[in-house]
Amino acid sequence: MDFFLIRAGFLFDWVELHLESKQGMKFFATLLVSFFVATVVVIELNRRQLVPEPFASHFSLSHLTAIEQAFNLLLALEVVSLILSLSHSVTKSVGKQFEILSLILLRDTFKEFSHFSEPLAWTEIAPSLGSIVASAMGALFIFVVLGFFYKAQRSHPISGDEKIRSHFILAKKVIALLLLVSFGGICLVDLWGYFAFGLPENAFASFYTLLVFSDVLVVLISLRYSAQYQVSFRNSGYAVATVLIRLALIAPTVLGAVIGVGTTLFALGISLAYNAFAPKPEEAWR
């Protein structure tokens, strides 16, 4: 078992090194810009009826859709960053979840605009104004609360035993690798459903469902190394936050934004309470 964990740890480190390096970040930034420009060009060609069938039916006639699709790609890259952060810190991983939720809410504002004709007309926008404002304000409030969440974090070592810390980190790296492969599979299935059957995008909601199970798995695995109530409560509470985020993604727009903000406040409360009552370093882990 230790051999398997060590080899998986090496593989995770190799993947993280290449994806999170400066060269990797530049590549992904270039990819985002290229994708956005290419999408705008294809939409314009489709508006001029220069895209042949059956491909034309899969592309929008609204240029604003290009922003939504670029955000989808950005969100996919953020999900990869979230998965990689799992091995470093439970709290950092939770923070990444809220970052992604705020970006999803911002994307939803552009998604609403993509349904309107060009040029924009107020009479067409007015009925959807409530949803647009709710998504935008929800994203803003999550951004603000998340700033306090990050500031509230304190360094709480896993344990005074280096072996225990390294073993727990290796276990999280294995989970992260499985999540990375699973997310890739979810994206491929989602793309197939869109191009083959015209199904709506559902990759991020599906991923958050999977994330609920992985968070619970981390909680259960952590019990092998310590049974401190404070740590178990914190990690379990963060798993509940993931469930609430999943609910926010399927709720109506206004209610989803409210749930998202409330969940961020819930996570902040857990963090503050844990800082106040955290066990001693030799009795706990992070």
PECORKA-V43310 format. One record per run of one state. SS is the DSSP state (alpha for helix, beta for strand, coil for the rest). FROM is the first residue (numbers start at 1). LEN is the number of residues. Records with the same first field share a line. If there is no record, write none. Layout:
SS = FROM-LEN / FROM-LEN
This chain:
coil = 1-1 / 20-2 / 48-8 / 59-6 / 86-4 / 115-7 / 152-10 / 198-5 / 223-6 / 251-2 / 278-3 / 284-3
alpha = 2-18 / 22-26 / 56-3 / 65-21 / 90-25 / 122-30 / 162-36 / 203-20 / 229-22 / 253-25 / 281-3
